[in-house]
Amino acid sequence: MKITTLIENRESITEPGLSSEWGLSLCIEVNNHSILFDTGASGAFVDNAKHLSIQVDSFDAAVLSHHHFDHGGGLKRFFELNSSAKVFLADAPDGECFIKIMGFLKKYIGLDRDIMDHHRQRFEFVGGPTEILPDVFIFPQIVDTYPKPLGNKHLYLKTEGRLSPDEFSHEIVMAIKENEKLVIFTGCSHNGILNMIDTVAREFEGVPIKAVVGGFHLVASPPFHFMAGTRKDIEKLGKSVLDYPVEVTFTGHCTGKKAFSILKSVMGDRLQDLRTGSRFDI
């Protein structure tokens, strides 16, 4: 399996011509298929893909981890270049996605409604475990064994003019089975990275987890990037991921630099950085 980070918060170290932005987009090549996992906040992932010699029109499927703009903001450009691939995602939330900053600034952070309406036939809303390609599975019903990230406290759903906490029923976790091992893709892990891993582990009891890839949502509130939780909380999280066990974890985006540093002190070489343009084989 080959994974390319098409866009992420931080600039590329090896490819200075690539754009970066607050968001995430991955190209996953496995079993003769090409999957787009999230599209970043804009269409910039398309320019990066071209720079990296990845053809957007060749994607067999696209998956949106949840209904936030920084993961689905590139849909317009994706549809302009790819005329056939379905976009798989969980059912829409019961309300509009908002963030509340400093207690009073409210901003819509959901998907573009016009694009959703105009390309309605391209979306596949999934209500249960689904195999979208051979050995590629998405799970929209995530277990609630562990607490959700503290950073979620700034994220809401607006229904009939009122804000209520977003419980993230619109988030999915994706798992790919290859060579009798699993690779798990989490997007932002608003449901909690341990719940995401646990969901997959229950579905594939006894199958080793080779890698976890995605954000952990350990920042309190963009754009300030304060860490959500204490150092002790983050250290405990890192130890728990290792306990599953997960062979290696690739994280970035909403994990945040401070939390990543603490996780690294616990997980060592079993934790790797995601950055715009990074490529790795699993």
C-alpha positions as CSV (number, residue, x, y, z in Angstrom):
1,M,0.0,0.0,0.0
2,K,1.3,3.4,-1.0
3,I,0.1,6.6,0.7
4,T,0.7,10.1,-0.5
5,T,-0.3,13.1,1.6
6,L,-1.7,15.5,-1.0
7,I,-2.3,18.3,1.4
8,E,-1.9,18.9,5.2
9,N,-1.4,21.9,7.5
10,R,2.3,22.1,7.1
11,E,4.5,22.8,4.1
12,S,6.5,20.0,2.4
13,I,10.1,19.6,3.4
14,T,11.1,17.9,0.2
15,E,8.7,19.5,-2.4
16,P,8.8,23.4,-2.0
17,G,6.3,23.8,-4.9
18,L,3.4,22.2,-3.0
19,S,0.6,24.2,-1.3
20,S,-0.4,23.6,2.3
21,E,-3.6,24.5,4.2
22,W,-5.6,23.6,7.3
23,G,-7.0,20.3,6.1
24,L,-6.2,16.8,5.0
25,S,-6.2,14.8,1.8
26,L,-4.6,11.5,1.1
27,C,-4.1,9.4,-2.0
28,I,-4.1,5.6,-1.2
29,E,-3.0,3.1,-3.8
30,V,-3.7,-0.5,-3.0
31,N,-4.7,-3.7,-4.8
32,N,-4.7,-1.9,-8.2
33,H,-7.1,0.7,-6.9
34,S,-6.6,4.4,-6.2
35,I,-8.7,6.0,-3.4
36,L,-9.0,9.7,-2.4
37,F,-9.4,10.0,1.3
38,D,-10.7,13.6,2.0
39,T,-10.1,16.6,-0.2
40,G,-8.6,19.3,2.0
41,A,-10.2,22.7,2.5
42,S,-9.9,23.9,-1.1
43,G,-9.0,22.6,-4.5
44,A,-5.3,23.0,-3.8
45,F,-4.9,19.2,-3.4
46,V,-5.5,18.9,-7.2
47,D,-2.4,21.1,-7.9
48,N,-0.3,19.2,-5.5
49,A,-1.5,15.9,-7.1
50,K,-0.4,17.1,-10.5
51,H,3.0,18.2,-9.1
52,L,3.3,14.7,-7.6
53,S,2.3,13.0,-10.9
54,I,-1.0,11.7,-9.5
55,Q,-3.9,11.8,-11.8
56,V,-7.1,12.9,-10.1
57,D,-9.3,11.4,-12.9
58,S,-7.9,8.0,-12.1
59,F,-9.3,7.7,-8.6
60,D,-11.7,4.8,-8.4
61,A,-13.5,6.1,-5.3
62,A,-13.4,9.0,-2.8
63,V,-14.2,8.9,0.9
64,L,-15.0,11.8,3.1
65,S,-14.2,11.2,6.8
66,H,-16.9,13.7,8.0
67,H,-18.9,16.7,6.9
68,H,-16.4,19.5,7.6
69,F,-15.1,21.8,5.0
70,D,-11.4,21.2,5.7
71,H,-12.0,17.6,4.5
72,G,-14.5,18.2,1.8
73,G,-13.7,21.7,0.5
74,G,-12.0,20.3,-2.6
75,L,-15.0,18.5,-3.9
76,K,-15.8,21.1,-6.7
77,R,-12.4,20.6,-8.3
78,F,-12.5,16.9,-7.8
79,F,-15.8,16.7,-9.7
80,E,-14.4,18.9,-12.5
81,L,-11.6,16.4,-13.1
82,N,-13.1,13.1,-12.2
83,S,-16.4,12.2,-13.8
84,S,-17.1,8.7,-12.4
85,A,-15.8,8.0,-8.9
86,K,-18.4,7.8,-6.2
87,V,-17.9,9.8,-3.0
88,F,-18.7,7.7,0.1
89,L,-19.6,9.4,3.4
90,A,-21.8,9.0,6.4
91,D,-25.4,10.3,6.5
92,A,-25.6,14.1,6.8
93,P,-25.8,15.4,10.4
94,D,-29.0,16.5,11.9
95,G,-28.2,20.2,11.6
96,E,-25.5,22.5,10.2
97,C,-21.9,22.2,11.4
98,F,-20.6,25.3,13.2
99,I,-17.6,26.3,15.3
100,K,-17.8,28.8,18.1
101,I,-14.6,30.6,18.8
102,M,-13.9,32.6,22.0
103,G,-17.4,31.9,23.1
104,F,-19.2,34.2,20.7
105,L,-17.8,34.0,17.1
106,K,-19.9,31.5,15.1
107,K,-18.8,30.2,11.7
108,Y,-20.3,27.6,9.4
109,I,-17.8,24.8,8.8
110,G,-19.9,22.3,6.9
111,L,-19.8,21.1,3.3
112,D,-20.8,23.3,0.4
113,R,-24.6,22.8,0.1
114,D,-24.7,23.9,-3.6
115,I,-22.1,21.3,-4.6
116,M,-23.9,18.6,-2.6
117,D,-27.1,19.4,-4.4
118,H,-25.6,19.8,-7.9
119,H,-23.7,16.5,-7.8
120,R,-26.2,14.6,-5.7
121,Q,-25.9,11.5,-7.9
122,R,-22.2,11.2,-7.1
123,F,-22.7,10.8,-3.4
124,E,-23.2,7.4,-1.6
125,F,-24.4,8.0,1.9
126,V,-23.6,4.9,4.0
127,G,-25.6,4.0,7.1
128,G,-23.8,0.8,8.0
129,P,-20.6,-1.2,7.5
130,T,-19.8,-1.1,3.7
131,E,-17.2,-2.7,1.5
132,I,-16.7,0.0,-1.1
133,L,-13.9,-1.8,-3.0
134,P,-12.4,-5.2,-2.5
135,D,-11.0,-5.3,1.1
136,V,-11.8,-1.5,1.6
137,F,-14.4,-1.0,4.3
138,I,-16.0,2.1,5.9
139,F,-17.8,2.1,9.2
140,P,-20.2,5.0,10.0
141,Q,-21.3,3.6,13.4
142,I,-18.4,4.2,15.8
143,V,-18.4,2.7,19.3
144,D,-18.5,5.0,22.3
145,T,-16.3,3.1,24.7
146,Y,-13.8,5.9,25.4
147,P,-14.3,9.6,25.9
148,K,-14.4,11.9,22.8
149,P,-11.6,14.5,22.4
150,L,-11.9,17.6,24.6
151,G,-11.4,19.8,21.5
152,N,-14.9,18.9,20.3
153,K,-16.4,21.3,22.9
154,H,-16.1,24.2,20.3
155,L,-18.0,22.2,17.6
156,Y,-21.8,22.4,17.2
157,L,-24.8,21.5,15.1
158,K,-27.2,24.4,14.4
159,T,-30.8,23.2,14.3
160,E,-33.8,25.6,14.0
161,G,-31.5,28.5,15.0
162,R,-30.1,26.7,18.2
163,L,-26.6,25.3,18.7
164,S,-26.1,21.9,20.4
165,P,-22.9,19.9,20.8
166,D,-22.0,17.9,17.7
167,E,-21.9,14.2,18.6
168,F,-20.3,13.4,15.2
169,S,-22.6,10.7,13.9
170,H,-21.5,12.0,10.5
171,E,-18.0,10.7,10.9
172,I,-16.7,7.4,9.5
173,V,-13.6,5.3,10.0
174,M,-12.1,3.4,7.0
175,A,-10.1,0.1,7.1
176,I,-8.2,-1.6,4.4
177,K,-7.2,-5.2,4.7
178,E,-4.0,-6.2,2.9
179,N,-1.8,-9.3,3.5
180,E,-3.9,-10.3,6.4
181,K,-3.3,-7.0,8.3
182,L,-5.3,-3.8,8.7
183,V,-4.6,-0.2,8.0
184,I,-7.0,2.3,9.6
185,F,-7.8,5.8,8.3
186,T,-9.4,8.2,10.8
187,G,-9.6,11.7,9.2
188,C,-10.0,13.8,12.4
189,S,-11.1,11.2,15.0
190,H,-13.8,13.5,16.5
191,N,-15.2,10.3,18.0
192,G,-11.8,9.6,19.6
193,I,-9.0,7.7,18.1
194,L,-9.4,4.8,20.5
195,N,-13.1,4.4,19.6
196,M,-12.1,4.5,15.9
197,I,-9.5,1.7,16.4
198,D,-11.9,-0.3,18.6
199,T,-14.7,-0.1,16.0
200,V,-12.4,-1.8,13.4
201,A,-10.8,-4.2,15.9
202,R,-14.3,-5.5,16.8
203,E,-15.2,-6.0,13.2
204,F,-11.9,-7.9,12.4
205,E,-11.3,-9.7,15.7
206,G,-7.8,-11.1,15.8
207,V,-6.5,-9.4,12.7
208,P,-3.3,-7.4,13.4
209,I,-3.4,-3.6,12.9
210,K,-0.4,-2.7,10.8
211,A,-1.0,1.1,10.9
212,V,-3.3,3.9,11.8
213,V,-3.3,7.1,9.6
214,G,-5.0,10.4,10.4
215,G,-5.6,13.2,12.8
216,F,-6.4,12.8,16.5
217,H,-8.1,16.2,17.1
218,L,-6.0,17.1,20.1
219,V,-6.0,20.8,19.3
220,A,-8.5,22.9,21.3
221,S,-9.6,25.3,18.6
222,P,-8.1,26.4,15.3
223,P,-6.6,28.9,14.6
224,F,-5.0,29.2,18.1
225,H,-3.9,25.5,18.2
226,F,-3.9,25.2,22.0
227,M,-3.6,21.6,23.2
228,A,-6.9,20.1,24.3
229,G,-6.2,18.0,27.5
230,T,-3.2,17.7,29.8
231,R,0.2,16.2,29.2
232,K,-0.9,13.2,31.3
233,D,-4.0,12.8,29.1
234,I,-1.9,12.7,25.9
235,E,0.7,10.3,27.3
236,K,-2.1,7.9,28.4
237,L,-3.6,8.1,24.9
238,G,-0.2,7.2,23.3
239,K,0.2,4.2,25.6
240,S,-3.3,3.0,24.8
241,V,-2.7,3.1,21.1
242,L,0.4,1.0,21.6
243,D,-1.5,-1.5,23.7
244,Y,-3.9,-2.6,20.9
245,P,-1.2,-3.1,19.5
246,V,-0.7,-0.8,16.5
247,E,2.6,-1.4,14.7
248,V,3.0,2.2,13.5
249,T,0.9,5.4,13.6
250,F,1.0,8.3,11.1
251,T,-0.6,11.5,12.4
252,G,-0.8,15.2,11.8
253,H,-3.4,17.9,10.9
254,C,-5.6,18.3,14.0
255,T,-3.3,16.4,16.3
256,G,-1.3,19.5,16.7
257,K,2.5,20.1,17.3
258,K,2.4,20.1,21.1
259,A,0.4,16.9,21.4
260,F,2.5,15.2,18.7
261,S,5.6,16.0,20.7
262,I,4.2,14.4,23.8
263,L,2.9,11.3,21.8
264,K,6.3,11.0,20.3
265,S,8.0,10.8,23.7
266,V,5.7,7.9,24.5
267,M,5.5,6.1,21.2
268,G,9.0,6.7,19.8
269,D,9.6,5.2,16.3
270,R,6.1,3.8,16.3
271,L,4.8,7.3,15.7
272,Q,5.5,9.1,12.4
273,D,4.6,12.6,11.1
274,L,2.1,13.4,8.4
275,R,3.1,16.4,6.3
276,T,2.2,17.8,2.8
277,G,3.9,15.8,0.2
278,S,5.0,12.9,2.4
279,R,4.9,9.5,0.8
280,F,5.3,6.2,2.5
281,D,4.7,2.5,1.9
282,I,2.9,0.4,4.5
